[in-house]
């Protein structure tokens, strides 16, 4: 776990070896950072990227079960493509962990619904 707290860590592990558990523990580690940012009047998020809508949903369910943080699903399945700026603002205000496809995060950053400085940590789930 201490190794995972360093920048730019890649964990190449076989299926069923605990990659999602490692990610959940790391996300939980950032709970205090998120709380401190919120207490200072700043909104901060953990961004967890998954390559498909199905994996977004699966990872969000696991993170919700294993962390004390509020987890939001951000994919085309929940209609983010049609959200107004106010809907983005309301949803992000209620979310600590953003689980999304890379395209959704790219659009949110480009449209300034989400700002990079609001992201305490990002995690990318990839398959090779």
C-alpha positions in Angstrom: 0.0 0.0 0.0 2.7 2.6 0.7 4.1 2.1 -2.8 0.7 3.0 -4.2 0.7 6.4 -2.5 3.5 7.5 -4.7 2.8 9.3 -8.0 2.3 7.3 -11.2 2.1 3.8 -10.0 1.2 1.0 -12.4 -0.2 -2.3 -10.9 -0.1 -5.0 -13.5 -1.8 -7.9 -11.8 -3.9 -10.9 -13.0 -7.7 -11.0 -12.8 -9.0 -11.6 -9.3 -5.7 -10.6 -7.6 -7.2 -7.5 -5.8 -6.6 -4.5 -8.0 -10.0 -3.1 -7.2 -9.3 -3.6 -3.5 -6.0 -1.8 -3.7 -7.8 1.1 -5.5 -10.5 1.2 -2.8 -7.9 1.3 0.0 -6.1 4.1 -1.8 -9.3 6.0 -2.4 -10.2 5.6 1.3 -6.7 7.0 2.2 -7.8 10.2 0.5 -10.9 10.6 2.6 -9.2 12.9 5.1 -7.8 15.1 2.2 -11.3 15.4 0.8 -12.7 16.3 4.1 -10.0 19.0 4.8 -10.6 20.5 1.4 -14.4 20.6 2.0 -13.9 22.2 5.4 -11.8 24.9 3.7 -14.6 25.6 1.3 -13.1 23.8 -1.6 -14.7 20.9 -3.4 -12.3 18.1 -4.2 -12.8 14.7 -5.9 -11.1 11.4 -6.6 -11.5 10.5 -10.3 -11.6 6.8 -11.1 -11.6 6.1 -14.8 -12.9 2.8 -16.3 -12.8 2.1 -20.0 -16.4 0.9 -20.4 -19.8 1.9 -19.0 -20.2 -1.6 -17.6 -16.9 -1.3 -15.7 -17.9 2.2 -14.5 -21.0 0.7 -12.9 -19.1 -2.3 -11.4 -16.3 -0.2 -10.0 -18.7 2.3 -8.5 -20.6 -0.4 -6.7 -17.3 -1.8 -5.2 -16.1 1.6 -4.2 -19.4 2.4 -2.6 -19.2 -0.8 -0.6 -15.6 -0.5 0.5 -15.1 3.2 1.1 -16.9 5.8 3.4 -17.1 8.2 0.5 -20.0 9.2 -1.7 -19.5 7.6 -5.1 -21.1 8.9 -8.3 -21.5 7.1 -11.7 -20.8 9.4 -14.7 -21.4 7.7 -18.0 -23.7 7.9 -21.0 -26.0 5.5 -19.2 -27.0 8.1 -16.6 -27.5 10.8 -19.2 -24.5 13.1 -18.5 -24.4 14.0 -22.2 -27.5 16.0 -21.7 -26.8 17.6 -18.2 -26.9 21.3 -17.9 -24.1 23.2 -16.1 -26.4 23.3 -13.0 -27.0 19.5 -13.1 -23.2 19.0 -13.2 -22.7 21.3 -10.3 -25.4 19.7 -8.2 -24.2 16.1 -9.0 -20.5 17.0 -8.3 -21.5 18.7 -5.0 -22.9 15.4 -3.8 -20.0 13.3 -4.9 -16.5 12.5 -3.5 -15.5 9.9 -6.0 -16.2 10.3 -9.7 -16.3 7.0 -11.5 -16.5 7.7 -15.2 -15.3 6.8 -18.7 -12.4 8.8 -19.9 -14.5 10.5 -22.5 -17.0 11.8 -19.9 -14.2 13.3 -17.9 -12.6 14.8 -21.0 -15.8 16.6 -21.9 -16.4 17.7 -18.3 -13.0 19.3 -18.2 -13.3 20.8 -21.6 -16.7 22.3 -20.7 -15.3 23.4 -17.3 -18.0 21.5 -15.4 -15.0 19.9 -13.6 -11.7 21.5 -13.0 -8.4 19.7 -12.8 -7.5 21.5 -9.5 -10.6 19.8 -8.0 -9.1 16.4 -8.4 -7.1 15.0 -5.5 -6.2 11.7 -7.2 -7.0 9.9 -10.3 -7.1 6.2 -10.9 -7.3 4.5 -14.3 -8.6 1.0 -14.8 -7.2 -0.5 -18.0 -7.1 -3.9 -19.6 -4.2 -5.1 -21.6 
